Amino acid sequence: MNQLSITEINTQLQAVTPQTLESIAACTEYGAKLAGWIAYTGLAKAQAKRDLLQRKKETIDKLMMENHRLTPANFKEYVTASVADQEYNFELADRTNAAATHQLDLIRSILSALKTEMQSINFYNQYLKQTWQKLQFTK
Protein backbone atom coordinates (compact mmCIF):
# COMPACT_ATOMS: atom_id res chain seq x y z
CA MET A 1 0.00 0.00 0.00
CA ASN A 2 1.38 3.42 -0.95
CA GLN A 3 1.41 5.86 1.95
CA LEU A 4 -0.08 9.26 1.29
CA SER A 5 1.97 12.35 2.07
CA ILE A 6 0.98 14.58 4.98
CA THR A 7 -0.43 17.11 2.50
CA GLU A 8 -2.49 14.40 0.76
CA ILE A 9 -3.82 13.16 4.09
CA ASN A 10 -4.74 16.73 4.99
CA THR A 11 -6.62 17.05 1.70
CA GLN A 12 -8.49 13.79 2.38
CA LEU A 13 -9.45 15.00 5.85
CA GLN A 14 -10.86 18.22 4.40
CA ALA A 15 -12.89 16.32 1.80
CA VAL A 16 -15.08 14.43 4.30
CA THR A 17 -18.79 15.15 3.99
CA PRO A 18 -21.82 13.79 5.85
CA GLN A 19 -22.54 11.61 2.80
CA THR A 20 -19.11 10.02 3.23
CA LEU A 21 -20.15 8.74 6.66
CA GLU A 22 -23.76 7.70 6.12
CA SER A 23 -23.45 4.01 7.03
CA ILE A 24 -21.84 1.90 9.72
CA ALA A 25 -19.65 0.21 7.10
CA ALA A 26 -18.49 3.58 5.72
CA CYS A 27 -17.73 4.87 9.22
CA THR A 28 -15.82 1.71 10.11
CA GLU A 29 -13.80 1.81 6.90
CA TYR A 30 -13.00 5.50 7.31
CA GLY A 31 -12.15 4.95 10.98
CA ALA A 32 -9.60 2.32 9.97
CA LYS A 33 -8.04 4.79 7.51
CA LEU A 34 -7.94 7.44 10.22
CA ALA A 35 -6.17 5.09 12.64
CA GLY A 36 -3.45 4.50 10.05
CA TRP A 37 -3.18 8.19 9.27
CA ILE A 38 -2.93 9.04 12.97
CA ALA A 39 -0.05 6.62 13.40
CA TYR A 40 1.70 7.90 10.27
CA THR A 41 1.23 11.59 11.09
CA GLY A 42 2.34 10.97 14.67
CA LEU A 43 5.58 9.50 13.37
CA ALA A 44 5.96 12.34 10.86
CA LYS A 45 5.39 14.83 13.67
CA ALA A 46 8.14 13.25 15.77
CA GLN A 47 10.54 13.19 12.82
CA ALA A 48 9.72 16.81 11.93
CA LYS A 49 10.33 17.88 15.54
CA ARG A 50 13.69 16.08 15.53
CA ASP A 51 14.64 17.75 12.24
CA LEU A 52 13.54 21.15 13.57
CA LEU A 53 15.62 20.83 16.73
CA GLN A 54 18.62 19.54 14.76
CA ARG A 55 18.41 22.47 12.35
CA LYS A 56 18.15 24.94 15.26
CA LYS A 57 21.24 23.41 16.85
CA GLU A 58 23.19 23.58 13.58
CA THR A 59 22.19 27.21 13.06
CA ILE A 60 23.15 28.20 16.60
CA ASP A 61 26.45 26.32 16.36
CA LYS A 62 27.22 28.08 13.06
CA LEU A 63 26.49 31.50 14.53
CA MET A 64 28.60 30.79 17.60
CA MET A 65 31.56 29.50 15.57
CA GLU A 66 31.46 32.49 13.24
CA ASN A 67 31.31 34.75 16.31
CA HIS A 68 28.46 36.88 15.00
CA ARG A 69 27.62 39.84 17.16
CA LEU A 70 23.85 39.90 17.22
CA THR A 71 21.48 41.19 19.81
CA PRO A 72 19.50 38.43 21.55
CA ALA A 73 16.37 39.47 19.62
CA ASN A 74 18.20 39.37 16.27
CA PHE A 75 19.85 36.08 17.19
CA LYS A 76 16.45 34.52 17.92
CA GLU A 77 14.92 36.01 14.77
CA TYR A 78 17.77 34.66 12.62
CA VAL A 79 17.44 31.17 14.09
CA THR A 80 13.65 31.24 13.61
CA ALA A 81 14.04 32.29 9.97
CA SER A 82 16.66 29.61 9.40
CA VAL A 83 14.32 26.83 10.50
CA ALA A 84 11.16 28.04 8.72
CA ASP A 85 10.87 24.93 6.51
CA GLN A 86 11.35 22.56 9.43
CA GLU A 87 8.86 24.55 11.51
CA TYR A 88 6.32 24.33 8.65
CA ASN A 89 6.79 20.55 8.36
CA PHE A 90 6.32 20.13 12.10
CA GLU A 91 3.19 22.32 12.22
CA LEU A 92 1.66 20.58 9.20
CA ALA A 93 2.24 17.12 10.71
CA ASP A 94 0.97 18.30 14.10
CA ARG A 95 -2.24 19.90 12.74
CA THR A 96 -2.93 16.96 10.40
CA ASN A 97 -2.46 14.53 13.29
CA ALA A 98 -4.85 16.56 15.45
CA ALA A 99 -7.45 16.79 12.66
CA ALA A 100 -7.35 13.03 12.09
CA THR A 101 -7.70 12.44 15.83
CA HIS A 102 -10.73 14.74 16.02
CA GLN A 103 -12.33 13.02 13.04
CA LEU A 104 -11.80 9.64 14.68
CA ASP A 105 -13.61 11.01 17.75
CA LEU A 106 -16.43 12.08 15.42
CA ILE A 107 -16.59 8.56 13.94
CA ARG A 108 -16.89 7.11 17.45
CA SER A 109 -19.75 9.51 18.20
CA ILE A 110 -21.53 8.66 14.94
CA LEU A 111 -21.19 4.92 15.56
CA SER A 112 -22.46 5.34 19.10
CA ALA A 113 -25.49 7.29 17.85
CA LEU A 114 -26.18 4.68 15.18
CA LYS A 115 -25.95 1.93 17.79
CA THR A 116 -28.43 3.75 20.03
CA GLU A 117 -30.74 4.29 17.06
CA MET A 118 -30.59 0.60 16.16
CA GLN A 119 -31.33 -0.40 19.76
CA SER A 120 -34.34 1.93 19.79
CA ILE A 121 -35.64 0.46 16.54
CA ASN A 122 -35.14 -3.08 17.85
CA PHE A 123 -36.91 -2.17 21.09
CA TYR A 124 -39.81 -0.63 19.18
CA ASN A 125 -40.06 -3.66 16.85
CA GLN A 126 -40.01 -6.00 19.84
CA TYR A 127 -42.70 -3.91 21.52
CA LEU A 128 -44.89 -4.04 18.40
CA LYS A 129 -44.40 -7.79 18.12
CA GLN A 130 -45.39 -8.35 21.77
CA THR A 131 -48.38 -6.02 21.43
CA TRP A 132 -49.52 -7.84 18.30
CA GLN A 133 -49.19 -11.21 20.05
CA LYS A 134 -51.25 -9.94 23.00
CA LEU A 135 -53.93 -8.73 20.63
CA GLN A 136 -54.02 -12.13 18.93
CA PHE A 137 -54.51 -13.92 22.26
CA THR A 138 -57.32 -11.63 23.41
CA LYS A 139 -59.53 -12.46 20.42
N, C-alpha and C positions, 0 to 999 in steps of 0.2 A: 504494500500500500504506500503510495506517495504521500508524504507529509506536506500539508499546506504550510505556506509561510505565515508569519504572524500577521502580516497585512491581509493575506487572503482569509485567514480565520476571522479577523476583524470585520471584513466585508461580509462574510457568511453570517456573523452575529447580527449585523445591522439589517440583513435581509429577512429576518424572521418576521412572519406575519401571523395573525390568529389562524388563518387558513392552514398554515404550516403545521399547527399543533392541534388539529381538530379531532384526533382520535387517540386512543390509548397506544396503539401501535406506533403512530407517528411520534408521540411524546417519548415513548420508550426508545425508539431509534435515535431521535435527536438527543435525548439524554445520554445515550452511549457515546455519541459523537462529542458532546460537551465534556464528558469525563476524560476522553482522550485529549481534547484540546486544552483542558485545564492542566493536565499533566505536562503536556508539551510546552504550554506557555509558562508554566511554573519553572520548568527547566530553563527555558529561554530567558526568563526574568533573572534567574540566578546567574546564568552565564553573562548576561548584559551587565549586571551589577559588578561581577568580577572584572569584566573588561573596562567598565567605567572607573573603578578604583585603581586598576593597573595603569590606565592612561593618566589619571590624576597624579599618581606617584611618579610616573615617567616625566610628566610636565614639571612637577615641583623639583625633581632631581636635576632636570636640565637647567631650570632657572637658578638653582643653588650653585651648580657647577660653573655656570657662566657668570656668576656673581652679579646678576642684574640688581640694580638699585630701584626697586619699586616700592611705592607705599603699600601698606597692607591691603587697602581697598583695590588698588591696581593689580596687585599680585593675585588676589582672589578673582578679580574680573578676568584676568588673563587665563588663569587655570580653568575657570568656568567656560570661557570661549573655546579653549583648546579641547575640551571634552564634550562639545555640543552633540556630535554624532553619537557618542556612547550614551549620553544622557537621553537622547531621543529614543535609541533602541531600548533602553531600560524602561522609560515611561510607556512606550508602546506595548512592550511585553507585559508590564504591570497592569495597564488599563485593560488590555485584552483579556488577561487572566481574570481580572475582577469582573468584567462583563460576562465572561463565560460562567463564572461562579454564580453570578446573580441570575443568569438565565437558567442554570440548573436548579436553583431555588424555585424559580417560577415553574419549571417542569414538575417539581415535587408538589407544589401547590395545586397545579392543574390535575395531576394524577390523584391527589387526595380528594379534590372536589368531584372528580369523575367517580371515584370509588364510593363516596357518600351518595352521589346521585344514583348509582347502580343499586346500592343498598336500599335506598328509598323506593325505587321502582320495584325491587324484589319484595320488599315489605308490603307495598300496595298490592302487587299481584297476589301475594299470599293471602292478604286480607280479603281480596275479591273472591279468591277461590274458596276460602273458608265460609264467607258469607253466602256464596252460591250453594255450597254443600248444605248449609243450614236451611236455606230456603227449600231445597229439594226434599229434606227430611220432614219439613213441617207440612208438606202437602198431603 
